[in-house]
Amino acid sequence: MQPDYWLQRWQQKQIGFHQDRPTPLMLKHWPALGLAPGARVFVPLAGKSLDMLWLASQGYRVLGVELSRAAVEEFFDENGLRCSVAASRYGHHYRSDRVELICGDAFALDEAALHDCAAVFDRAALIALPPDMRRRYVHELYARLPAGCAGLLITLEYPPHEKQGPPFTVPEAEVRALYGRDWAVEVLERRAILDQQPKFVEEGVTALDTVVYRLRR
């Protein structure tokens, strides 16, 4: 998945992955992370997700990274948020009161950029990447998060021969293989959701689960 693929998706408004409300499974399981008030939360491949708005409303400081400038600007415009813009070696930083979105390459972020992140929230990043990029994503980007960092990861599972991603199926065995070296991995919930996803049914998918994991570095 080259950067141009995602930039084109945003340009053509092919953004079926965007939700018009905060993720219900995040609302349900976020308290399980036990974060301190005001903690900083990292949201990779953030798009214009309303999850960031909800996290900010709960008093957290949000750091997102997104390749598409259109997505970043739409997030602030559509939610009526005034922001300042400044450049750094990571890209362009759009900042409002509690949300900072870096328009740039997530893989360019280093330990200095992520040093004070107490948590990471991943709903649509890992499952957006093919297998080779998933390995790089976890072994490089997640490795730059500090010790003690907590995470909430939401994945999809379906028979891999029935659909070409994205979103990709990421089975539990792969999650444990990717994260197990540096992160404690715990399944918080597994839920069958095929009856809520007509597009998957139209593509011939016969089973679809979403899985919520708690991570701890």
ZIVEN-V517077 format. One record per backbone hydrogen bond with DSSP energy under -1.0 kcal/mol. CO is the residue of the C=O (numbers start at 1). NH is the residue of the N-H. E is the energy in kcal/mol with one decimal. If there is no record, write none. Layout:
{{CO NH E} {CO NH E}}
//
This chain:
{{2 5 -1.4} {3 7 -2.3} {4 8 -2.4} {5 9 -1.8} {6 10 -2.2} {7 11 -2.3} {8 12 -2.6} {9 14 -2.9} {13 15 -1.4} {15 18 -2.0} {23 27 -2.0} {24 28 -2.1} {25 29 -2.0} {26 30 -2.5} {29 32 -1.7} {30 33 -2.2} {31 34 -1.3} {36 39 -1.8} {39 61 -2.5} {40 118 -2.1} {40 119 -1.3} {41 63 -3.1} {42 121 -2.6} {43 65 -1.7} {46 49 -1.9} {50 54 -2.1} {51 55 -2.5} {52 56 -2.3} {53 57 -2.0} {54 58 -1.2} {55 60 -2.0} {56 59 -1.7} {61 41 -3.2} {62 100 -2.6} {63 43 -2.6} {64 102 -2.9} {65 46 -2.2} {66 104 -1.3} {68 72 -1.9} {69 73 -2.8} {70 74 -2.4} {71 75 -2.0} {72 76 -1.5} {73 77 -2.6} {74 78 -2.9} {75 79 -1.1} {76 81 -2.7} {77 80 -1.3} {84 95 -2.7} {86 93 -3.8} {91 88 -2.5} {92 103 -3.2} {93 86 -1.8} {94 101 -2.8} {95 84 -2.4} {98 62 -3.1} {99 96 -2.8} {100 64 -3.0} {101 94 -3.0} {102 66 -2.6} {102 104 -1.1} {103 92 -1.7} {105 108 -1.7} {106 109 -1.5} {110 114 -1.3} {114 117 -1.9} {118 150 -2.3} {119 42 -3.0} {120 152 -2.3} {122 154 -2.7} {125 128 -1.3} {126 129 -1.4} {127 168 -3.6} {130 134 -2.3} {131 135 -2.0} {132 136 -1.7} {133 137 -2.9} {134 138 -2.3} {135 139 -2.7} {136 140 -2.2} {137 142 -1.6} {141 144 -1.5} {142 145 -1.5} {146 149 -1.7} {149 217 -3.1} {150 120 -1.7} {151 215 -2.8} {152 122 -2.6} {153 213 -3.2} {155 211 -1.7} {156 170 -2.8} {157 209 -2.6} {159 162 -2.1} {171 175 -2.1} {172 176 -2.6} {173 177 -1.9} {174 178 -2.9} {175 179 -2.5} {176 180 -2.0} {179 182 -1.1} {179 183 -2.6} {184 216 -1.4} {186 214 -3.1} {189 212 -3.0} {191 210 -2.7} {193 196 -2.0} {194 197 -1.7} {197 201 -1.6} {198 202 -2.5} {199 203 -1.3} {200 205 -2.4} {201 204 -1.7} {208 193 -2.7} {209 157 -2.5} {210 191 -2.7} {211 155 -2.5} {212 188 -3.3} {212 189 -1.4} {213 153 -2.2} {214 186 -2.0} {215 151 -2.3} {216 184 -3.1}}
//
